[in-house]
Each structure stands twice: as C-alpha cells, then as structure tokens.
Amino acid sequence: MRVCAVGKFDALHRGHRLLAERAAALGEPALLGFSGLAEALGWGPRLPLTAPGDRARILATWPGAPAELSLPFAAVRNLDPAAFLRLVRAELGAGGLVVGEDFRGGPGRAHDAAAFVAAGAALGLPVTVVGHLRDAAGAVSSTRVRAALGGGDVAAAAALLGRPHRLCGRVVAGERRGRTIGFPTANLGERANLAPAPGVYAAWAVLGGVRLPAAVNLGVLPTVGADRALTVEAHLIGWSGDCYGAPLALEFVARLRDERRFPSLAALAAQLMADVAAARRALAAG
C-alpha cells in the first residue's frame, strides 16, 4: 500500500524525515508535494535549500527510499478534505496519508489535520498526524534552516538537517589568482541551491566521487578588488588537477572566520595557510 507523506519538503530536514519514516512504517512511502505553490501564493523567487539534483541521493538513505510525487497546487487548493483524499487515491494510488500537526487545506486553508483524519475515516483512507520534531529551540523547520545558513551557522543547519548542508554546482574558470600565491581554488559557479552567509568555512568537497577536505571562501574577495559578485572558492587540500566544468558539491562542517580585507597578497597567503590548518582540525573533529 502506498502511503503519502504530504508537505513542501524543500529542506528534507529531520522533521520531514520523521514524516517519511512514519509513512514507511505503514506501507510503501512517498513524498507528496505540490507544483506551482510559490506562483499561486505570490512568493518571491528564492534558491531551494536542497539542490534538485541532490534530492534522490538524500532520499535513498531514508527508510523505504521514498519516491517523490507531485500534484498541481491549483488543482487541489480549493478541494475539501474528502475531495482531496479521493483525488490522491485515484491519481496516485494512495492507501493512506501522513501529515504534520499543522497541516491545513481546502478553500482558505480552512480545514485542519483533524478534518482530514475524519474525512479519511469515512472514506477508508487513513490519515495519520505526526507531531513536530522539536529540539531545545523549538520545532525543526525549513525557516530555521534558512536562518541558520543566513547567519553562517552551518553547524546549526546540519543539526536541523541531520546532515551537513550541501551546496551543489559546477566548477567554472576564475581569475587563477589563488595559484599565484600557492592556494589554487575550484570556483563553484551555476550554484543550484542556497549558499551560507559570506565567510570562510571548513567543508568536505565531493569531486568525481572522491571526498576531499577543503577550505572554502564565500564572499566578494575584498583584498583583490571591489564591486564583485559573490563567489564560492574551494581550496581542495592536498589535491591538484584540472576540474573545470566538473560537478562539485561542498558539505559545510564549520565556519572558521569572517571574510575580510588584507593589506597585501602576502598577508592573505599567510591567513590562507592558517585557514587550511583550521579546516583540517575542524574536519578531523567531526
């Protein structure tokens, strides 16, 4: 029996995993989301928390390796609970649903989770309600993940996600200035998801299936010029080679310091040497 956990699932955080685990305990799990949600609700454009191309890798580690399903939000937003449940049974073959305690639906989101439970009981399609996963700061949520990344607190983001935040993209050519001071970098362009706040980080880089320690700078490179766009530069510790055009993922473990301007390239090189040492220690510690 297919059991659909219902939600936005943008972060695939620990609370989302709890819904999927409950679905897996009841049957064949699937995650049910809704396309066109942002457009219908007038949300501004923003990068996803999880790169679209990375979702299958994450879900493969969850109980039951849940599939991802989608329905157009425009087709369901005005359905009452019974009509919605009939639709998911007919269109998706769902034999049960799992929802969070704050789930709401129907015209004006007038119907709460209890209304869906009652409708499901009448239709013979059980709806299970799961309480929020909480920590000392409150409910685990995508909003908290975004806030942690916005403040550069990648450790807090990892605690909420249940894994390090992974930034995905492709290596592009840079100005090759790093190699002139002994610290060549892989420049992550075409980023697919949200980057943490500017700063210097310890991270694991995944390149060609190999996991490498890295010291990563996110920022505008104030030492070498002004008015630059945000760049993501990863010094792959102990690695050398040409990786232009290759997919690269960065798993952030710890924030080391703020980005800042140095009086000379020699001073910058000295700091980068200290950053590499600090990155090694942070990665060895956890």
Secondary structure, DSSP 4 states (H G I P E B T S, - for coil): -EEEEES--SS--HHHHHHHHHHHHHSEEEEEEEETHHHHHTPPP---SS-GGGHHHHHTTSTT--EEEEEEHHHHTT--HHHHHHHHHHHH-EEEEEEETT-EESGGG-EEHHHHHHHHHHHT--EEEEPPPEETTEE--HHHHHHHHHTT-HHHHHHHHTS-EEEEEEEE-----GGGGT---EEEES--SPPPPSEEEEEEEEETTEEEEEEEEEE--TTT-SSPPPEEEEEETT--S--TT-EEEEEEEEEEE-----SSHHHHHHHHHHHHHHHHHHHHH-
